C-alpha cells in the first residue's frame, strides 16, 4: 500500500508538471512514464555491469555503449538543467546521433514490453527547469521493489479520475478487484481485456495470483505461462497502450501480449476461441458504422452500439467453457430494441448467464453518474442457464458523490476482500463488497454447470433482500429483461396519518399560541 510520504512525492511531481505547462493528465502520466522507463534502463545496465565485474564474464545484457554513457540516467541527472535538456532534445553527433529520447524510442525488444509500443511517442517537456525538477524527484523514488513501484504507478493513474477530463473512464480499482475475486483466475487461464486501457484488469488478475497462489510460481511451466501467454490486452489508443504496458511492467508482468487494434474491426477478426477468462469494462455509448464492424459480430446482434458489439466479441473470443465478467451500462439490461433483446437472449438461452450485480450510479463519479451492472457468464454454446443471481449493490465502500471518500478505514476496507466472513454487519451497510464475495462464492463457485444447487437456491428466494435468484423461465417471460427492478420486491410500510379535521385543529392551536406569543412580546416592548 502506498504511504503518505510517497503520495506527497507523486503529488509534487504532478503539480510541477501542471505549473510547468503540461495540464493534460494523460500527457503528464505519459511523460512521467518515459522518465521512469529511462531510470529503469540505467538500473538494468548498472546491474549488468556489476554482474560482469563480479563474475569476470562479458555480459551481453548491456543496453548502452560506452560512448552513450551521457545518455544514461545516472549521468544526465547530474548535469545542469540546460545541458540535460539539450541531451533530450538536440542531436548529439558523438553519441551515435541519438538524443536521450531517441535512444529510448529505438531500443526495441531489449527494453521489455513497454519499449515495443514507442512508435509515435513525443517528448513534451518544454523547459530545462521542469525537466530538472521532475528528474531529481523521480531519482529518489523507490523503483527497485515490485510492490512499491506498482502502487506508485497506480496512484499516478488514479489522478486521471481527479482530473476528470479526456473522457477516460478509469474503472475503480476496488470494483476490478471484486470482479477478479469472483472469477478466481485459474492456473491455466489465458486472460484477456479487449478494451485494456491502462491494463487495470490484467494487473489485478496478476496481483490476485501473486497473493493467492505463490506456490504456482515454483513450477517452471507456470512461470513461462504467466510471463508470456497468460495476459492479453487489446487497445487502439497508442497512448493508453504505452501506459498500460508500463503498468504491467512495473507490476512484474514481463511479456504480456498487447495488441494495438480496434477490437471490433475486421483487422481483429482472426481471434477466435482464444481466451478462457475475459475481464472488461468496454466503452459505453459508442456507435460504429456497420462497415467498420467485423461481420461475425453483427450475426450475433445487428447493432452499431459498442456496448452490445463488445459482448458479441467476447463470445467469439472465449473458448467453450470460458467465462467473463464485464461491466455494462444499465441500458443493456432492459433496452427494447431487437439488438438489445438478441444479445440478452444469446446469453440466457445459448450460453450460461450466472449473475448480474447492479451497481449504484455514483461508482463512476467524478466521470459521470451513469448506472452500470456487472454481467457474469460462461460460454457453453449449449445453454446452461437455470437460475440467475441478482445483487442490488447499495454501497461500494466509498461515498457516491464526486469526492468518492472512503466510508470505512483502509484496514476495514481491505478486510472486505481478504476476510469477508469476519466483516461486521455495520460495515456491510457501508460496503456491500464483503457480502457480494460471500454470496458469489456460495452461488457461482459452488454451482454445477446446469444451475444452482437446490439448498443454495432455496436460501436466495426472498426478493425483498439485496441478493436473490431468478429462474430462467421468468426472465424469458419478461422479454429477456435483466434489470434488477423487474424482479426485486419492495415492501411498502403503511403510514397512518391523522384525519384532516384533526390536523386543521392542531394548526389552529399552533396559530393561537403564535398570536399569544406576539401579544406578550408587544407588551414587553411598551
C-alpha positions, 0 to 999 in steps of 0.5 A: 500500500502506498504511504503518505510520504510517497503520495506527497512525492507523486503529488509534487511531481504532478503539480510541477508538471501542471505549473510547468505547462503540461495540464493534460493528465494523460500527457503528464502520466505519459511523460512521467512514464518515459522518465521512469522507463529511462531510470529503469534502463540505467538500473538494468545496465548498472546491474549488468555491469556489476554482474560482469565485474563480479563474475569476470564474464562479458555480459551481453545484457548491456543496453548502452555503449560506452560512448552513450554513457551521457545518455544514461540516467545516472549521468544526465541527472547530474548535469545542469538543467540546460545541458540535460535538456539539450541531451533530450532534445538536440542531436548529439553527433558523438553519441551515435546521433541519438538524443536521450529520447531517441535512444529510448524510442529505438531500443526495441525488444531489449527494453521489455514490453513497454519499449515495443509500443514507442512508435509515435511517442513525443517528448513534451517537456518544454523547459530545462527547469521542469525537466530538472525538477521532475528528474531529481524527484523521480531519482529518489523514488523507490523503483527497485521493489515490485510492490512499491513501484506498482502502487506508485504507478497506480496512484499516478493513474488514479489522478486521471479520475481527479482530473476528470477530463479526456473522457477516460473512464478509469474503472475503480480499482476496488470494483476490478478487484471484486470482479477478479475475486469472483472469477478466481483466475485459474492456473491455466487461464489465458486472460484477456481485456479487449478494451485494456486501457491502462491494463487495470484488469490484467494487473489485478488478475496478476496481483490476485495470483501473486497473493493467492497462489505463490506456490504456482510460481515454483513450477517452471511451466507456470512461470513461462505461462504467466510471463508470456501467454497468460495476459492479453490486452487489446487497445487502439489508443497508442497512448493508453497502450504505452501506459498500460504496458508500463503498468504491467511492467512495473507490476512484474508482468514481463511479456504480456501480449498487447495488441494495438487494434480496434477490437471490433474491426475486421483487422481483429477478426482472426481471434477466435476461441482464444481466451478462457477468462475475459475481464472488461469494462468496454466503452459505453455509448459508442456507435460504429458504422456497420462497415467498420464492424467485423461481420461475425459480430453483427450475426450475433446482434445487428447493432452499431452500439459498442456496448452490445458489439463488445459482448458479441466479441467476447463470445467469439473470443472465449473458448467453450467453457470460458467465462467473463465478467464485464461491466455494462451500462444499465441500458443493456439490461432492459433496452427494447430494441431487437439488438438489445433483446438478441444479445440478452437472449444469446446469453440466457438461452445459448450460453450460461448467464450466472449473475448480474450485480447492479451497481449504484450510479455514483461508482463512476463519479467524478466521470459521470453518474451513469448506472452500470451492472456487472454481467457474469457468464460462461460460454457453453454454446449449449445453454446452461442457464437455470437460475440467475443471481441478482445483487442490488449493490447499495454501497461500494465502500466509498461515498457516491458523490464526486469526492468518492471518500472512503466510508470505512478505514483502509484496514476495514476496507481491505478486510472486505476482500481478504476476510469477508466472513469476519466483516461486521454487519455495520460495515456491510451497510457501508460496503456491500463488497464483503457480502457480494464475495460471500454470496458469489462464492456460495452461488457461482463457485459452488454451482454445477454447470446446469444451475444452482444447487437446490439448498443454495437456491432455496436460501436466495428466494426472498426478493425483498433482500439485496441478493436473490435468484431468478429462474430462467423461465421468468426472465424469458417471460419478461422479454429477456429483461435483466434489470434488477427492478423487474424482479426485486420486491419492495415492501411498502410500510403503511403510514397512518396519518391523522384525519384532516379535521384533526390536523386543521385543529392542531394548526389552529392551536399552533396559530393561537399560541403564535398570536399569544406569543406576539401579544406578550412580546408587544407588551414587553416592548411598551 
